Amino acid sequence: MASQIQTPKAISIGGEEKQRVGESLTALALRRLRRDKLTLVAMSVILVLALLSFAAPLIERYVLGVDYTSTNIDKAFLTIGAPGHILGTDDVGRDHLARLLYAGQISLSIAFISAILSLIIGVTLGVITGYYGGIVDDVVNWLITTLDSIPSLFLLIIVSGVVLRSRDLSGTIFTGPFALVLILGFLGWSGITRLVRGETLSIREREYIISARAIGSSPIRIMFTHIIPNLLSVVFITLAIDIGSLILVESALSFLGFGVRPPAASWGNMLTNANSFFTKGPHLVVAPGLLIIVTVLCLYVIGDGLRDAFDPTAID
């Protein structure tokens, strides 16, 4: 019987697989994020909290019909569900929900702006030190080692105490929430600098960087065109985690009396002020504490989801 020669059959590639050919890391990350329900829920929660906080003047005027600064001792410590006050009132009769929304503006703004400021400083120093090395790298590493040798909370308390309580700075832009943004931003860049420096040391030795040097590209062009775009995944992940950490730091500083000071409200100082009235108004402690927990947890979930989405070695 004649031997039959079997010709190999062509393997057909489905439509979905065809679309993945040549897919960029960003497109791959977005596709993974769309499948990550937990991260999408966390993003939705953060978005809703941010929108409600920054729409506080409209909600206060048209929905609640109250003035969050007005006091009324006769309405002090109203419980949740009281007429005209959905989440009750505080120790001087101010609407608790309205104050939580305004406090969210300050807490979220401080965390977001401080994280972006420290990110700009950290990415800039990390790319420069990782690319050039030498004396620049030694000086920045010495500065990072010096800052990290001091407990971060202790350092923040010292700087906050000096700046926020200085009579010479009283009435200037270096008081209030803006001063706290500068303090947290300028003291929180060491971690991202170390991370970006390590990534840059790896990237600068790759073939496309060597080719860019060979054709005469300037160091600035190489940094902005080839290195920084490859650091975006690390930057986004770090930003999400840092925002959550800074909300906790701001709350801790406010709790210790070195953060946002009354009459300005933040979730941290609302928690501090309510600590004395826990037996009379437990809702004054539960609401800001719950908002801090939910916000930080969602930001950590987002950071974890971004890490998984941008992982080039993950099996899809």
N, C-alpha and C positions, 0 to 999 in steps of 0.2 A: 504494500500500500504506500502510495507516494506521500512523502512527508508534507504536511501543510505548513506553510510559512505564515505566521500570524503577524500582521502589520500592527504596530502600536497605534492605538486610537488617540486622537487628539483630545486633550482634557479641556473641556469647556469651562470658561470662567464666568461665573454669574455676574449679573449687573452690578451687585453691590461690591464684589471683589474688583471689578474693572474700575470702579470709581475710586478705589483706594490706591491704585497704582500712582506713584508719584505724589502721594498726599503729604502735605507739609505737617510739621509738628503742631503748628497752631490749629490747623483743621482737624488733626487727629485728637488734640486736646479738647476742642469744642465738641466733637462727636462723643468723646468719653464723658464729658460733663453733662451732656443731654441725657445720658443713660444713668447718671449718678443722681438718683432721686433725693438722697439725704442732703447732698450739697446744694441742690436746687431749692429744697425747702429752707435750708439755712440762709441762702442768699435772699430768698423771698422775705424771711422774717427780718433780716437786717434792713432790707429796702423799705418794708412797711414801717419799722421803727424810725428810720431816718425821715421818711416822708411825714409821719405823724409829728415828729419832733420839730421839724422845720416849718410845718404848717400850724404850729402852736398858736400864733396870733389869730388865725382864721378860726381854728377850733374853739379857742377861748371866747371869741366874740360871737360867732354865729351858731355854735353848737351848744357850748356850755352856758353861755350868757353870764360869765363871771369875770372878775378882774383878779388875776393871780396874785397881785400885790396888796389887795385890800384885806384888811383884818376885821374880825368881828368876834370878840371874846365870847359872846353868847352862843356862837356856833362852834366853839372849840371842841375838838375830838369827836366830831360826828363820825359814825361808823360807815362802812361801805354800804351803798344803796340808799343813803339818806336823801330826802327830797332836794333836788337841785345840785347834789354833790355825789357823783357816781362812785368815787373812791373815798368819800368822806372828806374831812378837813383836818388841818394840823393843830398845833397847840395854841395858835392865835386866830384860828378860824379861816385860814386861807384854803382855797380849793386844792385838794391834794393832786388830782389828775392834771390840772393846769400846770401846777408846779413841776410835776414829773415830766411833762412835755417840754417845758422850758429848760429843765435840768438836762434833758436828753440832748438839747441843742449844744449845751456847753460841754457835756461829757464826750459826745461823739465828735464835736469839732476839735476839742483838745487832742483826742486820740488820733483822729485822721490827720490833722495838720502836723502834729508832732512826729507821727510815723513817716509822713512824706518828707519832712525836713531832715530827719535822721537818715532816711533812705537816700536822699540826694547827696548828703555828706558822705555816707558810707560807700555808695556806689562810686562816687568820684574818687575818693581816696583809695578804694580797693582796686579800681582799674588802673590808676596811676602807679600805685606801688607794685601791683602784680605785673604790669607791663615793663616798667623801667627797672625795678629792683634797686640794688645798690644802696646808697646813703639815704635816699628817699624812703625806701622800704624799711631800713633800720630805724629811722627817726619815728615813722608812723607806728611801727611795731612796739617801740619803746613807750610811746604815748598810750597805746592800747593796753599794754601790760601794766602801766602805772594806773590807769583808770580802773582796770579790772581787778587790781589788787585791793581796792577799797570796796567794801560792800555797797552795792548799788543803791539800796534804800537809804543807807546811812549817808552816802554822798548826796542823794537828792534832798534829804532833810536838811543837811548843812547848807547847800546852795539855796534851797527854797527859803530857809529861815533868814539867810543873809539878804537875799534879793527882795522877797515879799515884805519883810519887816523893816527895810531900810528907810529911814526918814528922808534921805537925800533923793530917793527914787519915788517918793510919794507923789501921786498926781501925774506921773509920767506914763508913757506907754509900757514901761517895765513893771507894771502892777496888774493885779487881777489875772484873769484867764490867759491873756496874751503872754504875761511873764512865765506862766506855767508851760505854755507851748514852747517858748524858747528854751527853758530849762530842760524839759524832757527831750526836745529835738536835738539840742547840742550835747547832751550827755548820753544819748542812746544809739550812737552810730557805730560803736566798736564791734558789735556782733556782726552786723551786715558787712562791715569793712573786712573782717577776717574771712567771711564766707565768699565775698566777691573776689578778694585777693587770691584765694585758693583756686577758684574757677578760672580766673584770668591767667594764673601761672600754667594751668593745663591748656587753655585755649591758645595761648601765644605760641606754643610749640607745634601746632597743627599745620598741615600742609598748606591750607589756603592762606594762613597768616604769613608763612614763609614766602609763598608766591606773591602776596601783596607787597611784602618788603622788596622782593626781587624786581618788581616792575616800578619801584620808586614811590609807592604810596607813603604819605607822611604818617607819623605816629598818631596824630589826631584823627586822620581819616580812618586808620585801621581801628582805633578805639571805637569810633562812632558807627562805622559801617560794618565791622566784622565781630568785634568783641561784645559791645553792649547789647546788640540784638540777640546774641546767644545767651545773655544773662537774664532776659526778660522773665523766663519761667521762674528762676530763682527769686527775682525781684518781686513778682506778684505773690508768690507763696510767703515770702518773708513779710511783705506788707500786711497781708491778712493776719498773720500770727502776731505781728508787732502791735497792730491796732488793738487786738484783744488784750495783750499784755499791758499796754498803756492805759486802757480803761481801768484795769486792776490797780496800776500804779497811782493813777489820779485818785481813785477811790481811797487807796491806802493813805496817800498824803492828806487828802481832805479829812479822812477819819482822824488823823493825828494832828490836824489843825494847821498843816503847812500847804494846803492846796487852795482850792477855790473858797473864798471867804464870803459869808453872808454880807449883804442881802442877795448876792448872786447865788443861784442854786445849781448844784450838780448832784448826780446820784450819790456821790460819795459823801458830800456834806449834809445832804438830806438824811442819809443813813446815820451820820454822826449825831445830828440834832435830835433825831427820833430815838436815839439810844436811851435818853433820859426819861422817855415817856412810854416805854414798852408796855407797862401794865395798863396805862390809860388808853393808848392807841396803838395796838400791835400792828395795825394796817400801815402805820407810818414807817415801820421797819421792813415789813414783808414786801411791799411794792417796789421800793428802790433796790432792795437786795435781789429780788427776783429778776428785775430788769438787767442788773449787772450780770447775774449768772447766765441768763438766756443770751444776752448779747455776746459775752465772751465765749460761751460754748458754741454759738453759731459761727463766730469768727474762726475758732479753732477747727471746726468741721470744714469750713470753707478752705482753710489753709491745707488741711489734710487731703481734701478733694482735689485741689489744684496740684498738689504734689503728685498724686496718683495720675492725674490727667496729663501732666507734662513729663511723666517718666518715659523716656524713649526706650527703656529696656523692658517695659511692662508688656506682657502678652495680652493681645486684644481678644 
